[in-house]
Amino acid sequence: MILMKYSVFFIFLFVFIANISIAQYSVFKMPYPVNTDVYDEICPILSFDEDELYFTRVGSPDFDKTIMEHGENLYETEPYGKYLSKLQEIYRMLTKQYDVDPVTSSFNQDVWYSHFHEGEIYNLFHPPHPLNNALPNSICSHYGKNGSYVVINQFGEEGGVSAGFSVINKTDNEFSFPEPIIIQDFNKIGSDVNLSMSIDKEYMILAIKNSNNRGDKDLYLSIKGYKGVYSTPVHLGNVLNSEYREATPFFSQKKKKLYFASDRPGGYGGMDIYVSDRLDYSFKKWSKPKLLGRPINSEFNDSHPYVQVDENSILFTSNREGTSDIFYGKLNRDENLLHSISINVFIVKGEDRKRANAQLYWGEAYSDEWEDFFRARDGKYTYTFEKNISMQFKAKNRGYISDLVMLDPQELQEAGIRELDLELVLKKGKNREVIFKRLVYNEDSKIEKVEPAKEDISRVADDLMHLEAKSTMVLKNILFEMGKPDVLPVSFSSLLKLGETLARRPDLVIQVEGHTDNNGDSKSLLDLSLDRASSIRDFLLLNGAESKQVKTKGFGATRPITKNRNEEERSENRRVEIRVLRQGE
């Protein structure tokens, strides 16, 4: 076959990843399966209605394998070995490296998305071609209000890819083929380009590198003109731009603020996120950029800001925990607390959970200094929040130390909390984890958000393999939104492991069985249990299982394993069971 010319445009993936600092409050890393410990997750973008979170995953073996050439998908038409040779040949041209692994390459990028609500995620989707293919893919901006997005690169339906941007449209769960965006003199721009589009599609902010730059990479403006062609990008001047690097711009929906990342001096280290206000109608005059404070920024690389329409909630990318991950936080906080908040600190030994004599330290969150300490001889101390400042706590005693736990009074106040118990567990060692203790609340009660125990997750596959036909197991760590069939993110790890097991064992056929407690009328409980089983089936089908492998059934409250006399017993009855119907055929 004739090798097609792949002139590839690539948005920079690994960002060289004194101003007024704007204070924020707590941030947290989006949970699995949006973030992983192995791959990079970057470029968070929300749908216009803010109920879907799109992001780019880098270097995952689960990428879309499509390579179009002469109108044919080589992954489907060629022997797999020949397909891999072709893929490696393309990646050699992309990376200019001979010995390159296409799977682990930073050019291996696919778009994924999840349902999103107030910082919580539900379900995970990996769209196929034409949104994704075996080449670099990423959504970098909205394109209007009706489910359209700007993606990197321009593609031919018969095959091939070239430098530029395109528009894709989402209708229901289907994505259209990318249509090119025309930018005058785009061929004069280097390959390292970022873009953000105003919500009315009239203005485009680009971060580009060319001969007119003041620094390594600068911010430019392009305006929509005749027949939808965008003007030659114009440099936005030396107020916004520095002698260093400006990248990953984000245009607020009200078109009044511009967020971007820069490695200029005066930040916390690496790339930091800044914000500037638009000063006139021309979109060419902007205020002096202000540095966002901790914990949004850190000494690591922080970039790809996306600020929600409330101009308070922010998503961004950071590599502060090793790989690049997507974080969520708030920009604004109340100046003062409406009331004081008491934190009852209990220090216990890790071995037996008994109270322990120890020194309790506290200080402002994200600081290397400790404000004060108290020798808690009975393992108890009450700290009172009088100011609206996040604080960190840790306990130490003779070679034993607790995790460093951070608390934010803003979140506690918003949840109506006036008093909270905090347990610090002493374990042997010099250093422990840093934990931001974030609470999740529903209308009826407050529940601390916890990740499923790793040992429970790892047992899923093993337990399933050892089950005989017609026998059952209770699937642990499966939680639903109260009174609804929506699976909570804390459940994803166990379900993904189950999905992977089914994908590896096509001979395995299971039945997902939903059970409830006795709170409610029998018909509603029966429907709820079936809906929850169906939700789990849908999740499994999206993550490796075949439809013929997963059956569902709902029993409502008809098969309790306890007597429903108290909440503890009712919680045991609210369960999901996996019944093996057939295996080994």
C-alpha positions as CSV (number, residue, x, y, z in Angstrom):
1,M,0.0,0.0,0.0
2,I,1.0,3.6,-0.6
3,L,1.8,5.5,2.6
4,M,-0.4,8.5,2.9
5,K,1.1,11.8,4.0
6,Y,0.3,12.5,7.7
7,S,1.0,16.1,8.4
8,V,0.0,16.1,12.0
9,F,-0.9,19.0,14.3
10,F,-0.6,18.2,18.0
11,I,-1.8,20.2,21.0
12,F,1.0,20.2,23.6
13,L,0.3,17.5,26.1
14,F,2.9,17.8,28.8
15,V,3.0,21.5,29.8
16,F,6.4,22.4,31.2
17,I,4.3,20.2,33.2
18,A,4.9,39.0,41.3
19,N,1.2,39.1,41.0
20,I,-1.9,39.4,43.3
21,S,-3.0,36.0,44.4
22,I,-6.7,35.1,44.4
23,A,-7.6,32.8,47.3
24,Q,-9.5,29.6,46.7
25,Y,-10.8,26.8,48.9
26,S,-10.4,23.1,48.7
27,V,-9.8,21.2,45.5
28,F,-10.0,17.5,45.0
29,K,-9.0,15.1,42.3
30,M,-11.8,13.7,40.2
31,P,-12.3,10.1,41.2
32,Y,-11.6,6.9,39.2
33,P,-12.5,6.2,36.4
34,V,-12.0,9.7,35.1
35,N,-8.5,9.8,36.7
36,T,-6.2,6.8,36.7
37,D,-2.8,6.2,38.4
38,V,-1.2,5.0,35.2
39,Y,-2.2,7.4,32.4
40,D,-2.4,11.2,32.0
41,E,-5.9,12.8,32.0
42,I,-5.9,16.3,30.6
43,C,-8.0,19.0,28.9
44,P,-11.3,19.0,30.9
45,I,-14.3,20.5,29.0
46,L,-17.9,20.6,30.1
47,S,-20.9,20.5,27.8
48,F,-22.8,23.8,27.6
49,D,-25.5,22.5,30.0
50,E,-22.7,21.3,32.3
51,D,-23.9,17.7,32.6
52,E,-21.1,16.0,30.7
53,L,-17.4,16.1,31.4
54,Y,-15.1,15.6,28.4
55,F,-11.4,14.9,28.8
56,T,-8.4,13.5,27.0
57,R,-6.6,10.3,28.2
58,V,-3.0,9.8,27.0
59,G,-1.1,6.6,26.5
60,S,-3.9,4.1,27.2
61,P,-3.9,0.8,25.4
62,D,-7.7,1.1,25.2
63,F,-7.5,3.6,22.3
64,D,-9.7,3.6,19.2
65,K,-7.7,1.6,16.6
66,T,-9.2,3.2,13.5
67,I,-6.8,4.2,10.7
68,M,-8.5,5.3,7.6
69,E,-6.7,4.9,4.3
70,H,-8.4,5.1,0.9
71,G,-11.7,4.9,2.6
72,E,-11.0,1.7,4.4
73,N,-10.3,1.1,8.1
74,L,-7.0,-0.8,8.2
75,Y,-7.7,-2.2,11.7
76,E,-10.6,-4.1,10.1
77,T,-9.2,-4.9,6.7
78,E,-5.5,-5.8,7.4
79,P,-4.0,-8.6,9.4
80,Y,-3.3,-7.4,12.9
81,G,0.5,-7.6,12.5
82,K,0.4,-5.6,9.3
83,Y,-1.9,-3.0,11.0
84,L,0.6,-2.6,13.9
85,S,3.5,-2.1,11.5
86,K,1.5,0.6,9.7
87,L,0.6,2.2,13.0
88,Q,4.2,2.3,14.1
89,E,5.2,3.8,10.8
90,I,2.8,6.6,11.3
91,Y,4.0,7.2,14.8
92,R,7.6,7.4,13.7
93,M,6.6,10.3,11.5
94,L,4.6,11.9,14.3
95,T,7.3,11.6,16.9
96,K,10.4,11.7,14.6
97,Q,11.6,8.7,16.6
98,Y,12.4,5.3,15.1
99,D,11.9,3.1,18.2
100,V,8.5,4.3,19.3
101,D,5.7,2.4,21.0
102,P,2.4,3.9,19.6
103,V,0.5,2.7,22.7
104,T,2.6,4.4,25.3
105,S,3.4,7.5,23.1
106,S,2.2,10.9,24.3
107,F,0.7,11.2,20.8
108,N,-1.8,8.4,21.7
109,Q,-4.7,10.5,22.9
110,D,-8.4,9.7,22.9
111,V,-11.5,11.7,24.1
112,W,-13.6,10.2,26.9
113,Y,-16.6,11.6,28.8
114,S,-18.6,11.1,31.9
115,H,-21.9,12.4,33.2
116,F,-21.2,15.2,35.6
117,H,-23.2,17.0,38.4
118,E,-21.7,19.4,40.9
119,G,-18.3,17.8,40.9
120,E,-19.5,14.2,41.0
121,I,-19.2,11.9,38.0
122,Y,-21.5,9.1,36.8
123,N,-20.7,6.4,34.2
124,L,-17.8,6.6,31.6
125,F,-18.0,6.6,27.8
126,H,-15.3,6.1,25.2
127,P,-16.8,7.3,21.8
128,P,-15.6,5.4,18.7
129,H,-14.6,6.8,15.3
130,P,-15.1,9.5,13.9
131,L,-14.5,11.3,17.2
132,N,-11.6,9.1,18.1
133,N,-9.1,7.2,16.0
134,A,-5.5,5.9,16.3
135,L,-4.1,9.4,15.9
136,P,-4.0,12.3,18.4
137,N,-7.6,13.3,19.4
138,S,-8.7,16.0,21.9
139,I,-11.6,18.3,22.5
140,C,-10.3,21.8,23.3
141,S,-13.3,24.1,23.4
142,H,-17.1,24.6,23.0
143,Y,-18.4,25.6,19.6
144,G,-21.7,27.3,20.5
145,K,-24.4,26.1,22.7
146,N,-25.9,23.1,20.9
147,G,-23.6,20.2,21.5
148,S,-20.8,21.2,19.2
149,Y,-17.1,21.1,20.1
150,V,-13.7,22.1,18.7
151,V,-11.3,19.2,18.2
152,I,-7.7,19.2,17.2
153,N,-6.6,18.3,13.7
154,Q,-8.4,18.2,10.4
155,F,-9.3,14.8,8.8
156,G,-10.3,13.5,5.4
157,E,-13.1,11.0,5.3
158,E,-11.0,8.8,3.0
159,G,-8.0,9.1,5.4
160,G,-5.2,11.3,6.4
161,V,-4.8,14.2,8.9
162,S,-3.4,17.7,8.7
163,A,-2.8,20.6,11.0
164,G,-5.8,22.6,12.2
165,F,-9.0,22.5,14.1
166,S,-12.4,21.0,13.3
167,V,-15.9,21.1,14.6
168,I,-17.8,17.9,15.7
169,N,-21.5,17.8,16.6
170,K,-23.1,15.4,19.2
171,T,-26.7,14.3,18.6
172,D,-28.0,11.9,21.2
173,N,-24.9,9.6,21.6
174,E,-23.5,10.0,18.1
175,F,-20.7,12.3,16.9
176,S,-20.6,13.7,13.4
177,F,-17.5,13.6,11.2
178,P,-15.2,16.6,12.0
179,E,-15.6,19.6,9.7
180,P,-12.6,21.9,9.3
181,I,-12.4,25.4,10.8
182,I,-10.6,27.9,8.5
183,I,-8.1,30.3,10.1
184,Q,-6.2,32.7,7.9
185,D,-2.5,32.2,7.7
186,F,-2.7,29.2,10.0
187,N,0.1,27.5,8.0
188,K,2.5,30.1,9.6
189,I,1.7,28.8,13.0
190,G,3.8,26.1,14.7
191,S,2.3,22.7,15.8
192,D,2.2,23.6,19.5
193,V,-1.2,25.4,19.7
194,N,-4.0,25.7,22.2
195,L,-7.4,27.3,21.6
196,S,-10.5,28.6,23.4
197,M,-13.7,29.8,21.6
198,S,-16.2,32.3,22.9
199,I,-19.6,30.8,23.4
200,D,-21.0,32.9,20.5
201,K,-18.3,31.5,18.2
202,E,-17.2,35.1,17.3
203,Y,-13.8,35.2,19.1
204,M,-11.0,32.7,19.3
205,I,-8.1,33.0,21.8
206,L,-5.1,30.9,20.7
207,A,-1.8,30.2,22.4
208,I,0.8,29.8,19.7
209,K,4.5,29.9,19.0
210,N,5.8,31.9,16.0
211,S,8.4,34.5,15.1
212,N,6.3,37.4,16.5
213,N,6.2,36.1,20.0
214,R,7.6,37.9,23.0
215,G,8.2,34.6,24.7
216,D,8.2,30.9,24.1
217,K,4.5,30.9,23.4
218,D,2.0,33.8,23.4
219,L,-1.7,34.6,23.4
220,Y,-3.4,35.7,20.2
221,L,-6.9,36.8,19.1
222,S,-8.7,35.7,15.9
223,I,-12.1,37.0,15.0
224,K,-14.8,35.4,12.9
225,G,-15.3,37.0,9.5
226,Y,-16.9,36.5,6.1
227,K,-18.3,33.0,5.5
228,G,-17.1,31.9,8.9
229,V,-13.4,32.3,8.2
230,Y,-11.4,33.4,11.2
231,S,-8.9,36.2,10.8
232,T,-5.1,36.0,11.0
233,P,-4.3,35.7,14.7
234,V,-3.3,39.1,16.3
235,H,-0.8,39.3,19.2
236,L,-2.5,40.4,22.5
237,G,0.3,42.5,23.7
238,N,2.8,42.6,26.5
239,V,0.3,43.0,29.4
240,L,-1.1,39.5,28.9
241,N,2.1,38.0,27.4
242,S,5.5,37.6,29.1
243,E,8.9,36.5,28.0
244,Y,8.0,33.1,29.2
245,R,5.2,30.6,28.2
246,E,1.5,31.3,28.0
247,A,-0.7,28.3,27.2
248,T,-4.1,26.5,27.5
249,P,-6.4,29.6,27.4
250,F,-10.0,29.5,28.6
251,F,-12.6,32.2,27.6
252,S,-15.3,32.6,30.2
253,Q,-18.9,32.1,28.9
254,K,-19.7,35.8,29.7
255,K,-16.6,36.8,27.6
256,K,-15.3,39.0,30.4
257,K,-12.4,36.9,31.8
258,L,-9.5,35.0,30.2
259,Y,-7.9,32.2,32.2
260,F,-4.6,30.7,31.0
261,A,-1.4,29.0,32.3
262,S,2.1,30.5,32.4
263,D,5.5,29.6,33.8
264,R,6.4,33.3,34.3
265,P,8.3,34.3,37.5
266,G,6.2,35.1,40.6
267,G,4.2,31.8,40.6
268,Y,4.4,28.8,42.8
269,G,6.5,26.8,40.4
270,G,6.1,25.0,37.1
271,M,3.0,26.2,35.1
272,D,0.5,28.2,37.1
273,I,-3.0,29.4,36.3
274,Y,-3.7,33.2,35.9
275,V,-6.9,35.3,35.1
276,S,-7.3,38.6,33.3
277,D,-10.3,40.9,32.8
278,R,-11.4,42.2,29.4
279,L,-11.2,46.0,29.4
280,D,-12.9,47.0,26.2
281,Y,-15.1,45.9,23.3
282,S,-12.2,45.1,21.0
283,F,-11.1,42.1,23.0
284,K,-7.5,43.3,22.6
285,K,-7.1,45.1,25.9
286,W,-6.8,43.1,29.1
287,S,-6.0,43.7,32.7
288,K,-2.7,42.7,34.3
289,P,-3.0,38.9,34.9
290,K,-3.6,37.8,38.5
291,L,-2.2,34.6,39.9
292,L,-4.8,32.1,41.3
293,G,-3.7,31.1,44.8
294,R,-3.3,27.8,46.5
295,P,-4.7,25.1,46.3
296,I,-5.6,25.7,42.6
297,N,-1.9,26.4,41.9
298,S,0.9,24.3,43.3
299,E,4.7,23.9,42.8
300,F,3.9,21.5,40.0
301,N,2.3,22.0,36.6
302,D,-1.2,23.4,36.8
303,S,-3.0,24.2,33.5
304,H,-6.0,23.7,31.2
305,P,-8.5,25.7,33.3
306,Y,-12.2,25.4,32.7
307,V,-14.4,27.7,34.8
308,Q,-18.1,26.9,35.0
309,V,-20.8,29.5,34.2
310,D,-21.2,30.3,37.9
311,E,-17.7,31.8,37.7
312,N,-16.8,29.9,40.9
313,S,-16.4,26.2,40.1
314,I,-13.2,25.3,38.2
315,L,-11.8,22.2,36.6
316,F,-8.1,22.0,35.7
317,T,-5.2,19.7,35.0
318,S,-2.3,19.1,37.4
319,N,0.5,16.6,37.8
320,R,0.9,17.3,41.6
321,E,0.3,13.6,42.3
322,G,2.6,12.1,39.7
323,T,0.7,11.6,36.5
324,S,-1.5,14.5,35.1
325,D,-5.0,14.4,36.5
326,I,-8.2,16.4,36.5
327,F,-9.0,18.4,39.6
328,Y,-12.1,20.3,40.7
329,G,-12.3,23.2,43.1
330,K,-13.9,26.6,43.9
331,L,-12.5,30.1,43.2
332,N,-14.4,32.1,45.8
333,R,-15.0,31.9,49.5
334,D,-16.9,34.0,52.1
335,E,-14.8,36.5,53.9
336,N,-16.1,35.4,57.3
337,L,-17.8,32.4,58.9
338,L,-21.4,32.8,59.9
339,H,-20.7,30.8,63.1
340,S,-17.8,29.0,64.7
341,I,-17.3,25.3,63.9
342,S,-15.9,22.8,66.5
343,I,-13.6,20.0,65.4
344,N,-13.4,17.2,68.0
345,V,-10.1,15.5,67.3
346,F,-9.6,12.0,68.5
347,I,-6.1,10.4,68.2
348,V,-6.0,6.6,68.1
349,K,-3.5,3.8,67.6
350,G,-3.6,2.0,64.3
351,E,-3.3,-1.4,65.8
352,D,-6.3,-1.4,68.2
353,R,-8.0,2.0,67.6
354,K,-7.6,2.9,71.3
355,R,-7.0,6.5,72.3
356,A,-3.3,7.5,72.3
357,N,-1.2,10.1,74.0
358,A,0.3,12.3,71.2
359,Q,1.1,15.8,70.1
360,L,-1.5,17.4,67.8
361,Y,-0.2,20.0,65.3
362,W,-2.3,22.4,63.3
363,G,-1.7,25.2,60.8
364,E,-2.9,26.8,57.7
365,A,-3.5,24.3,54.9
366,Y,-0.8,23.9,52.2
367,S,1.8,25.6,54.5
368,D,5.1,24.1,55.6
369,E,4.8,25.8,59.0
370,W,2.7,24.7,62.0
371,E,0.8,27.4,63.9
372,D,0.4,25.6,67.2
373,F,0.4,22.3,68.9
374,F,-1.2,20.6,71.9
375,R,-0.1,17.5,73.9
376,A,-3.3,15.4,74.0
377,R,-2.6,13.1,76.9
378,D,-6.0,11.5,76.6
379,G,-6.0,11.5,72.8
380,K,-8.7,14.2,72.5
381,Y,-8.7,17.9,71.7
382,T,-11.3,20.3,70.3
383,Y,-10.2,22.9,67.7
384,T,-12.6,25.7,66.9
385,F,-12.7,27.4,63.5
386,E,-13.3,31.1,64.0
387,K,-11.8,32.3,60.7
388,N,-12.7,31.1,57.2
389,I,-9.3,29.6,56.5
390,S,-8.5,25.9,55.6
391,M,-6.4,24.2,58.2
392,Q,-4.3,21.0,58.3
393,F,-3.9,18.7,61.3
394,K,-1.5,15.8,62.1
395,A,-0.6,13.9,65.3
396,K,2.9,12.4,66.3
397,N,4.2,10.3,69.1
398,R,7.6,8.5,69.2
399,G,8.0,7.3,65.7
400,Y,4.3,7.1,65.0
401,I,2.5,9.7,62.8
402,S,-0.9,10.2,61.4
403,D,-1.9,11.2,57.9
404,L,-2.0,15.0,57.4
405,V,-5.7,15.9,57.1
406,M,-7.0,19.2,55.8
407,L,-10.4,20.7,56.6
408,D,-12.1,23.6,54.9
409,P,-14.6,25.5,57.1
410,Q,-16.3,26.9,53.9
411,E,-17.4,23.4,52.9
412,L,-18.5,22.6,56.5
413,Q,-20.5,25.9,56.7
414,E,-22.2,25.3,53.4
415,A,-23.3,21.8,54.6
416,G,-24.7,23.3,57.8
417,I,-22.1,21.6,60.1
418,R,-21.3,23.3,63.4
419,E,-19.5,20.3,65.0
420,L,-17.5,17.5,63.4
421,D,-15.5,14.5,64.8
422,L,-12.1,13.9,63.2
423,E,-10.1,10.8,63.9
424,L,-6.3,10.8,63.4
425,V,-4.8,7.3,63.3
426,L,-1.2,6.8,64.4
427,K,0.9,4.5,62.3
428,K,4.6,3.7,62.4
429,G,6.7,5.7,60.0
430,K,8.2,9.1,59.2
431,N,5.7,10.3,56.6
432,R,2.0,9.7,55.8
433,E,-0.4,10.7,53.1
434,V,-1.9,14.2,52.7
435,I,-5.7,13.9,52.7
436,F,-8.2,16.7,52.1
437,K,-11.2,15.5,54.1
438,R,-14.1,16.2,51.8
439,L,-17.6,15.3,52.8
440,V,-20.5,14.4,50.5
441,Y,-24.1,15.1,51.7
442,N,-27.6,14.1,50.7
443,E,-30.9,15.5,51.9
444,D,-31.2,13.0,54.8
445,S,-27.8,12.5,56.2
446,K,-24.1,13.3,55.8
447,I,-21.9,10.5,54.5
448,E,-18.1,10.7,54.4
449,K,-17.0,9.9,50.8
450,V,-14.6,6.9,50.9
451,E,-12.9,4.9,48.2
452,P,-13.5,1.1,48.1
453,A,-10.9,-1.0,49.9
454,K,-8.4,-2.2,47.4
455,E,-8.5,-5.7,48.8
456,D,-12.3,-5.8,48.2
457,I,-11.8,-4.7,44.5
458,S,-9.1,-7.3,43.9
459,R,-11.3,-10.1,45.2
460,V,-14.1,-9.5,42.7
461,A,-12.4,-11.4,39.9
462,D,-11.1,-14.1,42.1
463,D,-14.5,-14.7,43.9
464,L,-16.3,-14.8,40.6
465,M,-13.9,-17.3,39.1
466,H,-14.5,-19.7,42.0
467,L,-18.2,-19.5,42.0
468,E,-20.1,-22.6,40.7
469,A,-23.0,-22.3,38.3
470,K,-26.2,-21.1,40.0
471,S,-24.3,-19.8,43.1
472,T,-24.2,-16.1,44.1
473,M,-21.9,-13.5,45.6
474,V,-22.7,-10.0,47.1
475,L,-21.0,-7.3,45.1
476,K,-19.5,-5.0,47.7
477,N,-18.9,-1.2,47.5
478,I,-21.9,-0.7,45.2
479,L,-23.7,2.5,46.2
480,F,-26.6,4.3,44.5
481,E,-28.0,7.8,44.7
482,M,-30.7,7.7,47.4
483,G,-34.0,6.4,46.0
484,K,-32.6,6.3,42.5
485,P,-30.9,3.8,40.2
486,D,-27.9,6.1,39.5
487,V,-24.6,4.4,40.4
488,L,-22.3,6.5,42.5
489,P,-18.7,6.9,41.5
490,V,-17.4,5.1,44.5
491,S,-18.8,1.9,42.9
492,F,-16.9,2.2,39.6
493,S,-13.7,0.4,40.7
494,S,-15.5,-2.8,41.6
495,L,-17.7,-2.7,38.5
496,L,-14.8,-2.1,36.2
497,K,-13.0,-5.1,37.6
498,L,-16.2,-7.1,37.0
499,G,-16.4,-5.8,33.4
500,E,-12.8,-6.7,32.8
501,T,-13.4,-10.2,34.1
502,L,-16.4,-10.7,31.8
503,A,-14.4,-9.4,28.8
504,R,-11.7,-12.0,29.5
505,R,-14.2,-14.8,30.0
506,P,-16.7,-14.8,27.1
507,D,-18.0,-18.1,28.4
508,L,-19.2,-16.5,31.6
509,V,-22.9,-15.6,31.9
510,I,-24.1,-13.8,35.0
511,Q,-27.4,-12.4,36.4
512,V,-27.3,-9.1,38.3
513,E,-29.9,-9.2,41.0
514,G,-31.1,-6.1,42.9
515,H,-32.4,-6.1,46.4
516,T,-33.8,-3.3,48.6
517,D,-34.8,-2.8,52.3
518,N,-38.5,-2.6,53.2
519,N,-38.9,1.3,53.2
520,G,-41.6,1.9,50.6
521,D,-44.4,0.2,48.8
522,S,-43.6,-3.2,47.3
523,K,-44.2,-2.2,43.7
524,S,-41.9,0.8,43.8
525,L,-39.2,-1.2,45.6
526,L,-39.4,-3.9,43.0
527,D,-39.1,-1.4,40.2
528,L,-36.2,0.3,41.9
529,S,-34.3,-3.0,42.4
530,L,-34.7,-3.9,38.7
531,D,-33.7,-0.4,37.6
532,R,-30.5,-0.6,39.7
533,A,-29.6,-4.0,38.3
534,S,-30.2,-2.6,34.8
535,S,-27.9,0.4,35.6
536,I,-25.1,-2.0,36.5
537,R,-25.7,-4.0,33.4
538,D,-25.4,-0.9,31.3
539,F,-22.1,0.0,33.0
540,L,-20.7,-3.5,32.4
541,L,-21.6,-3.4,28.7
542,L,-19.8,-0.1,28.4
543,N,-16.7,-1.6,30.0
544,G,-16.0,-4.9,28.3
545,A,-19.0,-7.2,28.8
546,E,-21.1,-8.5,25.9
547,S,-24.9,-8.1,26.1
548,K,-25.5,-11.9,26.1
549,Q,-23.3,-12.3,29.2
550,V,-25.4,-10.1,31.6
551,K,-29.0,-10.7,32.6
552,T,-30.9,-8.7,35.2
553,K,-33.6,-9.3,37.8
554,G,-35.1,-7.2,40.6
555,F,-36.4,-8.7,43.9
556,G,-37.3,-5.6,45.8
557,A,-37.7,-6.3,49.5
558,T,-38.8,-10.0,49.0
559,R,-35.5,-11.6,49.8
560,P,-34.1,-9.9,53.0
561,I,-31.0,-11.4,54.7
562,T,-31.8,-9.5,57.9
563,K,-35.0,-8.5,59.6
564,N,-34.9,-4.7,58.8
565,R,-35.2,-3.8,62.5
566,N,-32.7,-1.0,62.3
567,E,-30.6,1.0,59.8
568,E,-27.7,-1.4,60.1
569,E,-29.9,-4.4,59.1
570,R,-31.6,-2.4,56.4
571,S,-28.3,-1.4,54.9
572,E,-27.4,-5.1,54.6
573,N,-30.6,-5.8,52.7
574,R,-29.8,-3.0,50.2
575,R,-27.4,-5.0,48.1
576,V,-26.5,-6.3,44.6
577,E,-25.8,-9.9,44.1
578,I,-24.1,-11.6,41.1
579,R,-25.4,-15.0,40.2
580,V,-23.4,-17.2,37.8
581,L,-25.8,-18.7,35.3
582,R,-23.2,-20.5,33.1
583,Q,-19.5,-20.8,32.6
584,G,-17.0,-23.0,30.9
585,E,-19.0,-23.7,27.8
